[in-house]
Structure formats: C-alpha cells, structure tokens
Amino acid sequence: MISVVLFAASTFAQVKYSNEFLTIGVGARAHGLANAMVAHVGDVSAGYWNPAGLTQIEVPFQISAMHAEWFAGIAKYDYLSFAKRLKGDNNSAIGISVIRLGIDNIPNTLNLFEPDGSINYDNISTFSAADYAVLISYARDIKIKDKTLSLGGNAKVIRRVIGSFGNAWGFGIDAGAQYRAGTWSFGIMARDITSTFNAWSFSLTDSEKAIFEITNNVIPKSTVEITLPRFIFGVAKLFEFKKKFSLLTTLDFDLTTDGQRNVLISSKAFNIDPHLGIEAGYRSFIFLRAGIGYFQRALDDIDGSTEILTFQPNFGVGLKFGSLHVDYAMTNLGNVSQTLYSHVFSLTLDLKNKKKKI
C-alpha cells in the first residue's frame, strides 16, 4: 500500500520497499547463515548488521570486501568496509561501510527514431541505475559485572541515480545493541529508527518529455520517499567441544509495521520474518554454514489452486589463514523450486600495528 500526502508543494510517499537494497545483507558469512547475524556479529561487517558488534573486533584494524552478481551478471552488488578500535580506549570502535547495487550499460533508446521516422542506432546511448549507501558507525561497551552490553549506531547517507534522468539523496539513522552473557548473546537492531527520507529530483528535456507522453509513460515528478523503521531481534548460542569443534546456532526475527508483507507471520498491523542459521567450525580454521529464511506463501506450479510455503536455503563455507578470512556462500534468489543461484564471495583482513624496534 502506498499513501501519498501533498505538503508544501512537494510529494511525500511512504513506500514499503524504499531503500530495499539495504536489506539484502553483506558478507558471504552472513548469506550462508541466511542473514541471521544481529546477536553474534563481531567483525567489521557489524557496521551493517549491528554496529554494537564492532566492539568485539580483537585487532586494531579490520577491512572487508564483497562482490556478487545476480541474474547472469546483469546486477552487480559490491561492499567495502573498514573498522578500527579507538586508541587508548578498548571499549569503543568506529567503522565505515560503502554499499553499491547497480545495473550498468542499460540502453537508452529515447532518441532511436529520427524526426523523419527512420531508425538511427547511433543514437543509442547507455546509462546506469545504481544505489549507493555510506554508513558511519560508532560503538561502545558497557561492563555489567561479568557480562557485556554494547551499544552502537549508524549515520547513513544514501545516493540513488538513474542515469542523467533522476537522482535522490537520503539520510537516516540506525541504532543497535548486543548483550553477551557467557555463550549466549542477544541483539536488537533498529534500522531507519528516525525514518529515512529520500528526496528525488528528475531532469528531462522537453523532447524526452514529449517521447514519454507519446509512449504513454508517466513523466516523473520530484518526490520524497519515507522509509519506516524496521526492527530485528536476534539470539545466538555458541557450543564448544574440546577446544577443537564449535557450533553456533543463531535466530533472527525481522519485525516490520509498514503494511502487510508476504512473510511467515503476516498481518496489516505487523509482520515477522524469521531467519535461522547454523555454523560448525573446526580449530577456528574451517567453517561450514547453512541457513533458511525468506519464508513466503505462493501458489503451486501444477494448477495454481493450492497455497504452499516456500523458503530460501543458503549454504556457505569459510576459511581462516592467519589474518585473512575467505568466505563463500551460495544463495537461492528465487523460489526454492527454481535453480537460480547466486555465488557470493567476501574477504576480511586483520591488520595489526607494527611493533616498534627497541
């Protein structure tokens, strides 16, 4: 449902799927766990998942990068992040994350036809449609006896571009917390806690507007999209066996209140979308991961009369070579019955301060 309110000569629109590219997730480890990360994340990717987790980084600096391609390489999804523990203060950390989702080399055929009606292929140009986000994060620990409460937040800037035709700037704030007690950890992440605003502006020439009218396309107008808050609750439990084997179980619940969605628990008042992940590790060297999430109701493929419940299975593996973490995940981008998969790779590097010579 989209509700539009006119105010001060501008259009404000509450859009259910505004900035949806920021819900995809970053890091191959997270994708292997079906994005169940809020409670236990403790590396540089916490800047995205839950900034409170940045305080768990055990090295002075950490860098991570990810690349994924969707739909036979048509869409490209990239992520780069950096985090640092603050000098002289082991209880706090900062980070910065950059995300891009884009489709490049889109043909622009608005000027394909000459005024006399002939076709001129030399008039075809290309453009990109891309979404960018920059997240600046801060986190701090608060000791409570033998337990730890971590608090963190993001200030984010969003840039969305559609060639030279339209662009938008957006601003928002996220807040997160983690509570760790022994092998248990709990987390909450409030995305767009202040609501995030995207201000769109469009610039079309008179000839381009005329082509839009002739082809019965709507001429876009400047609008402001409003993204309402999303709350994610998580819990995780770590099991260790003889200091060789480890087993992490994690569960997240996404709670949205922006209208009915096709998720496991769906209503007009609120929606709950669960994600479950399991990670088995050996000597902190190799990790095997599996996760399920994105439960949806759909009609069967036989006669379309029976409703079935579908879900997205994910698998992944991780290796740690000293300061280098290498992660891979295979995710199903479509219905579970389809064979459309995406391969996600990410690298994380631990950086230590140089030792001073005496």
KETIZA-789579 format. One record per residue: residue in one letter; x, y, z of N, C-alpha, C, O in turn. Coordinates in steps of 0.02 Angstrom, whole numbers, plus 32768, in hexadecimal, padded with zeros to 4 digits. Layout:
<pts>
AXYZXYZXYZXYZ ...
</pts>
This chain:
<pts>
M802B7FC58000800080008000802C803E8000805C80428027 I801D806E7FD5804280AC7FD1801280E57FE07FDF80ED7FBE S8022810C80127FF98146802180208184800F805B8189801F V7FFF81B47FEF801F81F07FD77FFF822C7FF97FC182327FF9 V802782598015800F82948036803182D18017806E82D28011 L800A83038004802683407FE680348371801E8009837F8048 F8070838D801E808383BD805280B883EB803780EA83D5801C A80AD842B803E80DE845F802A80F684567FE38131845C7FD4 A80C784467FB780D384407F6F810184067F5E811984027F25 S810E83D97F8E8136839E7F80810C83607F8D80D983647FAE T812183277F7280FD82EA7F7B812382BD7FAB815D82AC7F9F F810282AA7FE28120827D801280FF8238800A80C18234800B A812682048002810981C27FF881288190802881658188802B Q80FC816E804D811481378077811780FA804A80E380DF8036 V815380E2803B815C80AC800C8175806F803281A880718054 K814F8038802B815F7FFC805281A47FE0804281C97FCB806E Y81B67FE2800281F67FC47FEE822A7FF97FDC82577FEB7FB4 S822680337FF9825880667FEE829A8051800D829C80358044 N82D1805E7FE98315804B8000831A80018011833D7FEE803F E82F67FD87FEB82F77F907FF9833B7F727FED834A7F3B8006 F83667F937FC683A97F777FBB83D17F747FFC84027F4E7FFF L83BD7F9A802E83E07F98806E83C87F5E809B83E07F5880D4 T839B7F35808383857EFA80A983A27EBA808D83957E8480A7 I83C97EBE805783E57E82803784177E5F806484177E228069 G84417E86808584757E6880B084B97E6B809184C07E6C8053 V84ED7E6C80BB85327E7080A3855B7E3780C2854D7E2180FA G858E7E21809E85BB7DEE80B685A27DA880A685687D9880B0 A85CF7D7E808B85BD7D3A807985AC7D1080B785827CE380B2 R85CB7D1F80F085BA7CFA812C85717D04813E854D7CD4814E A855B7D42813C85157D52814C84E57D30811C84B27D158131 H84F57D3180DC84C97D1280AB84C57CC680B684907CA880AC G84FC7CA880CA84FA7C6080D984CF7C50811484B47C198119 L84C77C808142849E7C77817E84587C94817584347C9F81A6 A84447CA1813884027CBD812983F87D01814A83C07D13815D N842E7D268153842C7D69816F84167D6B81B883FB7D9E81CE A84207D3681DD84127D35822584527D4B8249847A7D21825C M845B7D8D8254849B7DA7826A84967DD782A584C97DE382C5 V845D7DF282B584587E2B82E284747E1D832784937E498345 A846B7DE18342847F7DD3838784CA7DC5838F84E77DD783C2 H84EA7DA6835D852E7D8D836785637DAF833D859E7DA38348 V85517DD9830C85837DF682E085B77E1C830985A67E428336 G85F77E1182F8862C7E30831E86697E4182F586A17E42830E D865E7E5082B586957E64828A86827EA4826786527EC6827A V86A87EB68233869F7EF68211865A7EFC81F186417F3481E9 S863B7EC481DF85F97EC781C085C27EDC81F185897EE881DD A85D47EE0823285A37EF88263858C7F3F825585567F52826A G85B57F65823185A07FA8821E855E7FA881F885377FD781FC Y85527F7181D485127F6A81B184DE7F4481DB84A57F5A81E2 W84F27F0A81F784C27EDE821884AB7EF9825C84707EF9826B N84DA7F0E828484CB7F2982C685097F4D82DE85397F2D82F5 P850B7F9082DA85497FB482EA85637FA68330859E7FB1833D A85397F90835D85507F8083A185857F4983A085AF7F4783CD G85847F1D836E85B37EE6836B85FA7EFB835886277ED2835D L86057F39834486487F4F833286787F4B836D86B57F448363 T865F7F4F83AB868B7F4C83E586A97F0783EF86D77EFF8418 Q86917ED383CB86AC7E9083D386EA7E8483A7870A7E5183AE I86FA7EB4837C87357EAB835187737EA8837D877D7ED383A8 E879D7E75837387D67E69839F88177E848383884C7E7E83A3 V88167EA2834888527EBE832A88497F09832188107F218321 P88807F2F831A88797F78831588517F8F82D8882B7FBF82DC F885A7F6C829E88387F7F8261881C7F41824088377F0A8247 Q87E67F49821B87CA7F1281F487A97F2F81B587867F6181B8 I87B67F0D817C879B7F22813C87767EE6811D878B7EAD8124 S873E7EF480FC87187EBE80DB86FC7ED7809886EC7F128090 A86F77EA8806886DC7EB9802786B37E7D800D86C37E44801D M867F7E8C7FE786547E587FCC863F7E6B7F8586367EA67F75 H86377E377F5B861D7E427F1885EC7E097F0785FA7DCF7F15 A85B37E1B7EEA85837DE97ED485637E027E94855B7E3E7E89 E854F7DD37E69852D7DE37E2B84EB7DBC7E2984E97D817E39 W84B77DDF7E1384757DC07E11845B7DBD7DC9846F7DE57D9E F842E7D8E7DBE840B7D897D7E843D7D897D44843B7DB57D18 A84687D577D45849A7D4D7D1084C77D8A7D0784DB7D9A7CCF G84D77DAB7D3E85067DE37D3D84E87E267D2B850C7E577D23 I84A67E287D2484867E687D11848D7E9B7D4A849E7ED57D3E A847F7E857D8784847EB17DC184C37EA07DE984D37E667DF3 K84E67ED47DFF85237ECA7E25851B7EEA7E6A85037F227E71 Y85307EC47E9C85287EDA7EE2856C7ED97F03858C7EA47F07 D85837F127F1C85C67F187F3885C37F397F7D85977F627F8C Y85F57F267FA685F77F3E7FEB863F7F45800186687F187FF4 L864F7F7C802386927F87803D868A7FA8808286637FD78089 S86B07F9080B386A97FAD80F686EC7FAD811A871A7F888109 F86F07FD9814B872C7FE2817387177FF081BB86E7801581C7 A873A7FD281EB872B7FDE8232876B7FE48259879E7FC78247 K8769800A828F87A5801882B78791801F8300876180418311 R87B77FFE832B87B08009837387D1804B83848808805A836B L87B2807383AE87CD80B483BF880980AD83EC88088086841C K883D80D383DE887C80D08403887280E5844C88518117845A G888E80BE8479888980CD84BF884580C284DD883980D38517 D881780A584B587D3809884CE87BC805584B1879F8053847A N87C8801F84D687B67FDD84BD876B7FD084BF87547F9B84AA N8744800084D886FC7FF584DD86D5801384A38698800E84A3 S86F58032847386D18052843D86F3804783FA872E803883F6 A86CB804E83C586E48043838186BC806D835086838080835F I86D9807A831686B7809E82E186BD807682A186E8804B829B G8692808582718695806282318673808A81FA864C80B78207 I8682807881BD8661809681838654805F8150868080358143 S8619805E81328605802C810285EA804E80C485C6808080C8 V85FB8032808985E2804C804985C18013802385DE7FDD801C I8585801E800A855E7FEB7FE7854880077FA3853480417F9E R854C7FDE7F7085337FF17F2E850E7FB67F0E85287F7E7F0B L84D27FC37EF784AB7F947ECF849A7FB77E8E84787FEA7E8E G84B17F9C7E5684A77FC07E18849E7F937DDB84B67F5A7DD9 I847B7FAE7DAA84757F8F7D6884937FC17D37847B7FF97D31 D84C77FAC7D1484EC7FD97CE784DC7FC97C9E84C17F947C8E N84EF7FF87C7484E97FEF7C2B84A17FE17C1584957FB57BEB I847180067C32842B80007C1E842280297BDE843280647BDE P8407800C7BA783FE80327B6983C9806A7B728393805E7B8D N83DA80A57B5C83AB80DD7B5B839480E77B1383B981007AE9 T835680D27B06833C80D47AC1830B810E7AB682E5810D7A86 L830C813F7AE282DD81777ADA82E7819C7A9882B781B57A7B N8325819E7A80833381C37A42834181937A07836281A679D7 L832681567A0C8332812579D78316813B7994833481307960 F82DB815C799682BB8172795882CD81BA794882CC81E67973 E82DD81C5790982E9820978F182A6822D78E68272820C78E4 P82A7826F78DE8269829478D28241827B7896820482807895 D8264825F7863824082477828822781FF7830820A81E37801 G823181E1786C8217819E787A82498167786D823B812D787D S82828177785182B58144784482DA8132788582DC815978B4 I82F580F57885831980DC78C0836480EA78B8838280DA7885 N8381810778EC83C9811478ED83E780F5792B83E081117962 Y840780BC792384238098795D845D80BE797D846F80AF79B6 D847980ED795984AF811479768496814279AE84BE815B79D6 N8455814C79B18438817779E6842F81527A28841C81717A5A I843C81117A28843580EB7A66847180F77A9384AA80EE7A7F S8463810C7ACF849781147B01848880E67B3C845680C27B3B T84B280E67B6D84A980BA7BA884AB80E47BE884C7811A7BEA F848C80C87C1C848D80E97C5D848C80B47C93848180797C85 S849680C97CD18495809C7D0A845E80AF7D3A844E80EA7D42 A8442807D7D5A841380887D91843380687DCE843B802B7DD2 A844580917DFF846C80797E37845580977E79843E80D17E7B D845B80707EAD844C80867EF1848C80827F1A84B080507F18 Y849B80B87F3F84D680BB7F6984C280CB7FB0849080EC7FBD A84EA80B17FDF84DF80C28026852280C68049854E809B803E V852B80F78073856680FE809E854E80FF80E68525812880F9 L856980D0810E855680CB8154859280DC818085C880BE8178 I858A810C81AC85BF811E81DC85A9810782208574811A8239 S85D280DC824085BC80B8827C85E780C982B8862280D982B2 Y85C880C582F385EB80CC833385CC809B8364859080928365 A85F7807C838E85DF804C83BF8608805283FF8642806783FE R85E980408437860A8043847885EF800C84A685B37FFD84A6 D861E7FEE84CD860C7FBB84FE85FB7FDA85428617800D8556 I85CC7FBA856485BB7FCB85A885BF7F8B85D185977F5D85C6 K85EE7F87860185F77F4B862985C37F48866085B87F788685 I85A47F0D866685737F01869B85897EC086BE85757E8986AB K85B37EC886F385D17E8E871585F77E6486E386267E7E86C3 D85E57E2486D986097DFA86AA85E77DF6866785F87DCC863D K85B67E22865B85927E24861C85A07E6585F885BB7E948616 T858F7E6785B8859F7EA2859085627EB9856985407E928548 L85567EF9856D85227F1A854585457F498515856B7F74852A S85397F4084D585577F6B84A285217F94848084EB7F7A8470 L852F7FD384758500800084548522801E8417855E802D8419 G84FD802783E1851B804383A584E78065837984AB805D8383 G84FF808B834A84D280AE831C84F380BE82DA853080BF82D4 N84C980C982A884E080DC826584C0811E82508485812A825D A84E78148823084CD8180820A84D8816E81C08511816181AC K84A3816C819984AB81548155849481878122846381AC812C V84B8818880EB84A981B480B2849A8187807784C081598068 I846481958054844E816B801C844D81957FDC843581CE7FDC R846781787FA8846881997F66844D81687F33846781317F2C R8418817D7F0F83FA81527EDC83FA81787E9A83E781B27E98 V840F81567E65841881787E2483F9814E7DED840381117DEA I83D4816F7DC083BB814F7D8383D481797D4983B281A87D32 G840E81677D30842D818C7CF9843081D67D08844081EA7D40 S842181FE7CD6841E82477CDF83D6825E7CEA83C8829A7CEF F83A7822D7CED8361823F7CF0834A82507D388324827F7D42 G8363822A7D68834B82347DAC837E821F7DE083A781F37DD3 N837A823E7E1A83A6822C7E508385823D7E92835682657E95 A839F821F7EC88383822B7F0A83BA822B7F3E83EC82077F38 W83AF82537F7183DA82537FAD83AE823E7FE8837582527FEE G83CB8214801383A681FD804E83D281FE808C840F81F78087 F83B2820680C583D68208810583AD81E18139837081E5813A G83D181BD816483AF8197819883DE818281CF841A818C81CB I83C28165820483E88150823E83D1810A8252839580FB8253 D840280DE826383F5809C827E8410809A82C6843E80BE82D7 A83F3806E82EF840B80648333840A801A834383DC7FF7832F G843D8003836884407FBC8379845C7FB083BE847C7FDB83DB A84507F7483D784697F60841984767F15841984537EEF83F7 Q84A87F00843F84B77EBA844B84C27EAF849584E17ED884B8 Y84A97E7784AE84B37E6484F384D07E1E84F484B17DEF84DA R850B7E168511852E7DD6851085377DBC855785527DDF8583 A85227D7F856285287D5F85A385407D17859885187CEC8586 G85807D0B85A3859B7CC8859885997CB6854E85B17CDA8523 T857A7C7D853F85757C6584FA85357C7C84D985277C6B849F W850D7CA484FC84D07CBF84E084DC7D0784CA85027D2C84EA S84BB7D1B849484BC7D61848084787D74846484567D4D8443 F84657DB2847284257DCC845C84307E0F8439845D7E35844C G84087E1D840884127E5C83E383D17E7983CA839F7E5683C1 I83D27EBA83C0839A7EDD83A083B77F13837383E77F358385 M839A7F19833883AF7F4A830783727F7082F083427F5282D8 A83737FB282F6833C7FDD82DF8354800382A28379803482A9 R83407FED82688353800F822A8324804A821D82E780468229 D833F80808204831880BB81F382ED80D0822F82B180DE8228 I830C80D1826982E680DE82A682C4812282A68291812C82C6 T82E18151828282C38194827D8298819B823E828081D2822E S828F8164821A8275816481D582AA818381A882CA81B581BA T82B18166816D82E4817E813E82C081A08104828F818780E9 F82DA81DA80F182BA820280BD82E78203807F832282138082 N82C981F2804682EB81F7800582C9822D7FDC828E82277FCB A82EE82617FCB82D282987FA382E5828D7F5A832082927F48 W82B4827E7F3082BF82727EE982B582B17EC0828882D97ECE S82E082BA7E8E82D882F17E5E82E682D57E18831082A97E0F F82C182EE7DE782C782D57DA282D3830F7D7382BA83467D7D S82FA83017D40830A83357D0E830583157CC8833182F07CB3 L82CF83247CA682C3830B7C6282BE83477C3382A2837A7C44 T82DA833F7BF882D483747BC6828D83747BAA826683457BB4 D827C83A97B87823983AE7B6A822D83767B3781F5835B7B34 S826083647B118258832E7AE0824E82EB7B03822782C17AEC E827282E07B3B826982A17B608223829E7B7F820582687B80 K820A82D67B9881C682D77BB3819382C87B7D816282A57B89 A819F82E27B41817182D67B09816F828B7AF8813A82707AE9 I81AA826B7AF981AD82237AEA818881FD7B20816581CD7B11 F818F82107B60816B81F07B96811F81F47B8A80FB81C47B95 E8107822F7B7580C082387B6A80A7820F7B2F807281F17B32 I80CE820E7AF980BA81E87ABD80B5819D7ACD8089817B7AB3 T80E381847AF680E5813C7B0780BB812C7B4580C180F57B60 N8092815B7B5B806681507B95808B813F7BD5807381177BFE N80C5815C7BDE80EB81547C1C80DF81917C4980D781C97C31 V80DF81857C8980D481BB7CB9811481E47CC1814A81C87CCB I810F82257CBC814882517CC7815482567D12812882707D36 P818D823F7D2B8199823F7D73819E82867D9081B782B37D6F K8186828D7DCD818A82CD7DF181B482C57E3081BD828E7E49 S81CE82FC7E4781F782FB7E8481CD82E27EBF819582FA7ECA T81E882B47EE481C582967F1D81F5828D7F57823282927F4E V81DA82807F918201826D7FCC81E7822B7FE581AE82277FFC E821181F77FE281FE81B57FFB820E81B08045824281C9805C I81E28191806A81ED818780B281F2813C80C081C3811780B1 T822A812780DD823380E280F0822780DC813B824B80FA8163 L81F580B5814E81E480AE81958214807E81B8823680578197 P8217808181FB8246805782208239800C821782007FF7820D R826F7FE6821C826D7F9C821C82957F85825882CC7F9D8264 F82797F57827F829A7F3E82BB82AD7EF582B282857ECD829A I82EB7EE482C483037EA082BE831A7E89830383447EA98323 F82FE7E52831A83107E35835B83357DF3834F83227DCB8324 G836B7DE8837483937DAD836983AA7D8C83A983B27DAE83DD V83B57D4B83A683D17D2583DD84007CF183C083F27CD4838B A84397CE483E2846A7CB483CA84887C8F8405848D7CA9843C K849B7C5183F884BA7C26842B84F77C03840D84F27BE683D7 L85307C07842F856D7BE88418857E7BAB844285807BB08480 F85897B728421859E7B35844385E67B26842F85F77B2B83F4 E86107B13845F86557B01845186637ABB846C864D7AAA84A3 F86887A94844586967A4F845686E17A42845386FF7A41841D K87007A38848E87477A26849487757A58847087AB7A468459 K87607A97846C87887ACD844E879A7AC1840587C47AE583E9 K877B7A8E83E687887A81839F874B7A92837587517AB0833F F87117A7E838D86D47A87836786A87ABD838786A77AC483C4 S86857AE0835D86557B12837586167B0E834C86177AFB8312 L85DF7B21836B859E7B21834985787B60835F85697B698399 L85697B8A832E85447BC7833B84FE7BBF831E84F57BAF82E4 T84CB7BCB834884867BCC8331846C7C13833A84767C31836F T844A7C2D830884347C72830B83EF7C7A82EB83E07C5982B9 L83C77CA6830883827CB182EF83737CFB82F2837C7D1B8326 D835A7D1682BB83457D5C82B682FC7D6082A482E17D368280 F82DC7D9582BC82977DA482A982947DEC828F82A47E1B82B4 D827F7DF5825182757E388235822D7E4D824381FE7E298231 L82247E87826281E27EA1827181D77EE1824A81FD7F118251 T81A37EE3822081927F1E81F9814A7F32820781207F088217 T813D7F73820180FA7F8D821080E17FBB81D880B97FE881E4 D80FB7FB1819B80EA7FDD816380B67FC0813580B47FD080F9 G808B7F94814E80587F75812480657F2B811C809C7F13812A Q80337F07810580387EBF8100806B7EA980CC806C7EC28094 R80957E7A80E080C87E5D80B480BD7E1280AE809C7DF480D8 N80D97DF5807A80D37DAD8070810C7D8A8094813E7D768076 V81057D8380D781377D62810181147D2E812B80D77D248125 L813A7D0C8156811E7CD4817C80E47CEA81A880AF7CCA81A8 I80ED7D1F81CF80B87D3A81F980A67D7E81DC80CC7DAE81E1 S806B7D8281BF80587DBD819880167DD981B07FE67DB481BA S80137E1A81B87FD57E3D81C97FDB7E8681B580117E9C81A3 K7FA47EAA81B77FA57EF181A67FC87F1A81DC7FE17F5181CE A7FC87F0182197FE67F26825180327F1C825480577F4D825C F80497EDE824D80917ED08250809F7E8F822B80727E66821F N80DF7E85821980F67E4981F681367E308218815F7E58822E I813E7DEE821B81797DCF823981977D9F820681767D7181EE D81D77DAA81F781FB7D8181C682377D6281E982677D8581F7 P82377D2081F7826E7D00821B82A77CEA81ED829C7CDB81B2 H82E37CE88208831F7CCF81E583457CA2821683527CB6824E L83577C67820083797C36822B83BB7C22820B83BD7C1181CF G83F27C23823284337C10821884597BE3824884517BE88285 I84847BB8822B84AF7B8B825284F47B8C823484FD7B8881F7 E85287B928260856D7B94824985967B63827285997B6882AF A85B57B32825185E07B02827186297B128260863A7B1A8226 G86537B16829486997B28828986C97AF482A486B97AD082D4 Y87047AF0828687397AC3829D87797AEA82A587947B058275 R87927AEC82E387D17B0E82F587D37B5782DD88097B7182CF S879A7B7782D987967BBD82C187B97BC6827E87D27BFC826F F87B97B91825687DA7B92821587A87B8A81DC87AA7BB081AC I877B7B5981E1874A7B4D81AD87047B4E81CC86FA7B358203 F86D57B6B81A686917B7381BF86607B5D818886677B70814E L862F7B36819B85F97B23816E85B87B43818785AA7B4381C3 R85917B5F815985577B85816C85197B718144851E7B5A810B A84E07B7A816484A07B6E8142846C7B9B816284717BAC819D G843B7BAF813B84077BDA815683C87BD6812C83CB7BC580F1 I83907BE7814B83517BEB8126832E7C2C813B83337C428174 G830B7C49810C82E77C87811A82BB7C9A80E082B17C7380B2 Y82A17CD780E282767CF180AD823B7CC3809E82307CB08065 F82177CB280D281DB7C8880CA81A57CB180A881977CEA80BB Q81867C93807581507CB58051811A7C82803E81277C478036 R80DE7C9C803680A67C73801E809E7C7E7FD4809E7CB77FBC A80977C467FAF80917C4A7F6680607C147F4F80507BE77F75 L804A7C1A7F10801E7BE87EF380487BB37ED0807C7BC27EB3 D80317B747ED580597B3E7EB8805B7B447E6C80337B687E4D D808C7B207E4E80987B257E06806B7AF87DDD806D7AFA7D9F I80437ACE7DFE801A7A9D7DD97FDC7ABE7DBC7FD57AC37D7F D7FB07AD47DE87F737AF47DCF7F687B397DED7F377B5A7DDD G7F957B4F7E1A7F907B917E377F577B9A7E677F437BD27E75 S7F3D7B637E817F037B687EAE7F167B5A7EF77EEF7B687F24 T7F517B3E7F027F667B2C7F467F9D7B5A7F5D7FCE7B677F3A E7F957B747F997FC87BA07FB67FFE7B777FD97FEE7B4A8001 I803C7B857FCB80747B627FEA80A27B94800C80A27BCF7FFC L80C97B7C803B80FA7BA5805D813F7B98804081577B5F8040 T815F7BCC802781A37BC6800B81D57BE8803A81C27C118064 F82137BD6803182487BF5805882887BF5802F828D7BD37FFC Q82B97C1B804782F97C21802383307BFD804B83407C128082 P834D7BC8802F83857BA7805083C87BC6803C83D17BD78002 N83F47BCD806B84377BE8805E846C7BB9807984617B9580AA F84A67BB9805884DE7B90806E851E7BB9806885227BE6803F G854F7BA98091858D7BCE808D85C77BAA80AE85BE7B7980D2 V86037BC380A086407BA980BE866F7BE380CB86707C1480A6 G86977BDD80FF86C77C118110870A7BF38122870D7BBE8141 L873F7C15811187837C00812187A87C3C8140879F7C75812B K87D27C2D817187FA7C62819088447C4F818B885A7C1D81A7 F88697C79816788B17C6F815F88D57CA8818388E37CDC8165 G88E47C9F81C289047CD481E888D87D1181ED88A47D10820E S88ED7D4781CC88C77D8681CF88937D8C8198886F7DBE8196 L888F7D5B816C88627D5E813388277D2F813C88307CF4814A H87EB7D4A813587AD7D21813887907D1F80F287857D5380D3 V87837CE480D887667CDA809687237CB7809E871F7C8280BC D86EE7CD6808586AB7CBA808D86877CB5804A86907CDE801D Y865F7C81804586377C75800885F17C5E801D85E97C3B804E A85BF7C747FF7857A7C5F800385567C557FC185637C787F90 M85287C257FC184FC7C1A7F8884B57C267FA0849D7C047FCE T84937C557F8184507C677F96841F7C5E7F5D84317C667F22 N83E27C4D7F6D83AD7C467F3B83877C877F3783667C9B7F68 L838B7CA87EFE836B7CEA7EF783217CE47EE682FC7D167EEC G830A7CAA7ED182C47CA47EBE82A17C727EEA82B57C667F23 N826C7C557ED182467C237EF582727BE67F00829F7BD87ED9 V82647BC17F37828E7B877F47828C7B527F1082BA7B2A7F0C S82587B527EE782537B217EB282797B357E73827F7B0D7E45 Q82947B737E7282BA7B8A7E3983047B7C7E43831B7B6D7E7A T832A7B827E0D83727B757E1183997BB47E0083CC7BB17DDE L83817BEC7E1983A37C2C7E0E83CB7C3C7E4D83AE7C507E7F Y840C7C347E4984367C3D7E8484667C777E7A84777C8A7E42 S847C7C937EB184AE7CC77EB084EA7CB07ED984E17C947F0F H85267CBC7EC085637CAA7EE385807CEA7F02858E7D1A7EDE V858A7CEA7F4385A17D247F6785E67D167F8585EF7CE37FA5 F86167D437F7986597D3D7F9586697D7C7FBD86567DB37FAB S868C7D717FF486A37DAB801B86E57D9B803C86F57D61804B L870D7DCF8048874E7DCA806887507DFA80A387367E32809F T876E7DE480DA87787E0F811587C07E0A812A87DC7DD3812E L87E07E43813688267E44814788307E67818A88187E9E8195 D88547E4581B788667E6281F888A87E8781F088D87E6C81D4 L88AC7EC5820888E97EEC820588FF7EFE824B88D77F158274 K893F7EF38259895A7F00829C898C7F38829889AA7F458264 N89957F5A82CF89C67F9082D38A0D7F7382CD8A1B7F3D82E7 K8A397F9882AC8A7F7F8382A78AA17F8982EB8A987FB9830F K8AC97F5782FB8AEE7F5983398B297F8783338B4F7F848303 K8B307FB283648B687FE183638BA97FBF83768BAB7F9683A5 K8BDE7FCF83518C207FB383618C3E7FD6839D8C3A801383A3 I8C5C7FAF83C88C7D7FCB84048CC77FD183F78CED7FE78422 
</pts>
